[in-house]
Amino acid sequence: MIGSEEFKNIVPILSGVIVALIGFGLNVLMLFINQRQGISSKIIEQYFKAREEITGFLCAFADIKTYDQLLEMDLFNASNTAVELYYKYYDILPDKVAKALLCFHMTLDDKNNQLYRIKKSRLICLSDEDYKTFLNEVSTLYNSKLYLYFRLMAGNMEERRAIRISLQARYVLNTMNNFFIPNKLKKWIK
């Protein structure tokens, strides 16, 4: 049995061991948290890089207003670039962004440059009835939606092709921006 004098000698040693174990545990916990935040930061950095490259590529298409502008573009190479970006950043991009980029590729590949969406894991060519829903996701201003809808429905075929490519590019950009808001980025870090 331990006497009170021996116990007094052991208490500082036990206290030191307990403090050392707590310190070690906190160190391990801090290393884990720092590593996790470091990985999250790297993923966000890669997403920023992918976003910058994809945005740079899409900006020219998002601003197409006329068929003459469309004629100046090399749609075949642009389609190939869209696919390359899709596969290059597939594992970094949120699923909806990757799918939107794939839809842009399909619009460029389509001989009439139709609008596309992916619903329930299926690629769907949008009908004229789907345009209003699509425009709600691409544009925030009512008068802009109305203007774009009339251009899609009333313009000649060449102008409609140009506006569809522009809208599909805007759809990708809008989808990317929806994942770029601070609350969604914070979820990546947690």
MITIDREN-462337 format. One line per 10 residues: for each residue x, y, z of C-alpha. Coordinates in Angstrom, 2 decimals, decimal comma, m for minus. Layout:
X/Y/Z; ... $
***
This chain:
0,00/0,00/0,00; 1,17/3,50/m0,79; 1,67/5,80/2,15; 0,75/9,46/2,16; 4,40/10,50/1,84; 4,91/8,26/m1,22; 1,60/9,45/m2,69; 2,78/13,07/m2,39; 5,87/12,15/m4,39; 3,86/10,32/m7,11 $
1,20/13,06/m7,61; 3,56/15,49/m9,40; 4,82/12,68/m11,62; 1,27/11,53/m12,45; 0,20/15,14/m13,07; 3,14/15,60/m15,43; 2,29/12,40/m17,31; m1,38/13,39/m17,61; m0,47/16,90/m18,86; 2,01/15,37/m21,34 $
m0,68/12,95/m22,65; m3,20/15,78/m23,00; m0,60/17,90/m24,81; 0,27/15,01/m27,12; m3,43/14,39/m27,85; m4,02/18,07/m28,63; m0,96/18,12/m30,90; m2,26/15,12/m32,84; m5,70/16,74/m33,09; m4,21/20,02/m34,35 $
m2,10/18,16/m36,94; m5,23/16,37/m38,18; m7,21/19,63/m38,39; m4,36/21,46/m40,16; m3,92/18,62/m42,64; m7,64/18,51/m43,36; m7,80/22,28/m43,90; m4,68/22,09/m46,05; m6,27/19,49/m48,30; m9,48/21,53/m48,51 $
m7,47/24,64/m49,38; m5,64/22,76/m52,16; m8,95/21,55/m53,60; m10,34/25,08/m53,54; m7,16/26,39/m55,20; m7,51/23,78/m57,94; m11,17/24,70/m58,35; m10,19/28,38/m58,71; m7,66/27,39/m61,38; m10,20/25,25/m63,23 $
m12,82/27,97/m62,91; m10,45/30,57/m64,33; m9,54/28,40/m67,31; m13,12/27,38/m68,07; m14,41/30,94/m67,64; m11,71/32,27/m69,96; m12,73/29,73/m72,57; m16,50/30,36/m72,25; m16,53/34,17/m72,13; m16,24/34,56/m75,89 $
m19,19/32,22/m76,41; m21,35/33,77/m73,69; m21,19/37,10/m75,53; m22,25/35,90/m78,98; m25,02/38,14/m80,25; m25,11/37,50/m83,99; m24,62/34,72/m86,45; m21,71/36,64/m88,00; m19,85/36,37/m84,69; m20,59/32,65/m84,67 $
m19,13/32,23/m88,15; m15,82/33,68/m86,92; m15,48/30,93/m84,32; m14,05/27,48/m84,85; m16,83/25,39/m83,30; m15,10/22,08/m83,97; m11,99/23,05/m81,99; m14,12/24,72/m79,34; m16,09/21,49/m78,92; m12,84/19,56/m78,50 $
m11,62/22,11/m75,95; m14,85/21,77/m73,98; m14,37/17,99/m73,78; m10,73/18,38/m72,81; m11,69/20,76/m69,99; m14,41/18,34/m68,89; m11,98/15,45/m68,53; m9,12/17,58/m67,23; m11,16/18,90/m64,31; m13,77/16,17/m63,92 $
m12,58/15,14/m60,45; m12,39/18,75/m59,18; m15,59/20,25/m60,54; m18,89/19,83/m58,75; m21,07/17,33/m60,59; m23,52/19,95/m61,88; m20,71/22,06/m63,31; m19,13/19,09/m65,09; m22,53/18,15/m66,54; m23,17/21,74/m67,66 $
m19,80/21,74/m69,45; m20,71/18,47/m71,15; m24,00/20,05/m72,30; m22,04/22,96/m73,78; m19,92/20,47/m75,72; m23,08/18,83/m77,05; m24,52/22,17/m78,13; m21,36/22,89/m80,10; m21,41/19,40/m81,67; m25,09/19,58/m82,63 $
m25,51/20,71/m86,25; m28,35/23,04/m85,16; m26,68/23,95/m81,87; m29,66/22,94/m79,75; m29,77/23,53/m75,99; m29,08/20,55/m73,74; m29,57/19,57/m70,12; m28,89/16,43/m68,15; m31,88/15,12/m66,25; m31,90/11,84/m64,33 $
m28,51/10,91/m65,85; m29,79/11,41/m69,39; m28,73/13,99/m71,91; m31,85/15,76/m73,16; m32,24/18,17/m76,04; m34,53/20,96/m74,84; m37,74/21,63/m76,65; m39,20/25,09/m77,21; m41,43/24,51/m74,15; m38,36/24,02/m71,94 $
m36,80/27,35/m72,89; m38,59/29,40/m70,21; m37,31/27,15/m67,42; m33,83/27,21/m68,90; m33,85/31,01/m69,20; m34,87/31,31/m65,53; m31,64/29,55/m64,61; m29,46/31,58/m66,95; m30,77/35,12/m66,51; m31,78/37,05/m63,41 $
m33,54/40,00/m65,06; m37,12/39,60/m66,24; m36,73/41,86/m69,27; m33,57/39,97/m70,26; m35,42/36,64/m70,03; m38,21/38,03/m72,16; m35,80/39,42/m74,77; m33,85/36,15/m74,96; m37,05/34,10/m75,20; m38,28/36,17/m78,17 $
m34,87/35,84/m79,85; m35,00/32,08/m79,37; m38,52/31,78/m80,73; m38,71/34,46/m83,41; m35,24/34,83/m84,85; m34,09/33,18/m88,05; m32,35/29,83/m87,69; m28,82/31,24/m87,81; m29,55/33,81/m85,12; m31,22/31,12/m83,00 $
m28,09/28,97/m83,27; m25,93/31,87/m82,09; m28,17/32,66/m79,11; m28,39/28,97/m78,10; m24,58/28,67/m77,98; m24,42/31,88/m75,98; m27,08/30,64/m73,55; m25,44/27,25/m73,11; m22,14/28,97/m72,27; m23,95/31,24/m69,82 $
m25,54/28,19/m68,24; m22,11/26,72/m67,49; m20,90/30,04/m66,07; m24,02/30,43/m63,95; m23,72/26,88/m62,63; m20,07/27,51/m61,72; m20,97/30,74/m59,96; m23,59/28,94/m57,90; m20,84/26,75/m56,45; m18,52/29,66/m55,94 $
m20,49/31,40/m53,21; m18,85/31,61/m49,74; m21,31/29,29/m47,96; m20,62/26,44/m50,39; m16,84/27,00/m50,18; m17,04/26,83/m46,38; m18,64/23,39/m46,68; m15,58/22,18/m48,59; m13,32/23,30/m45,74; m15,28/21,60/m42,97 $
***
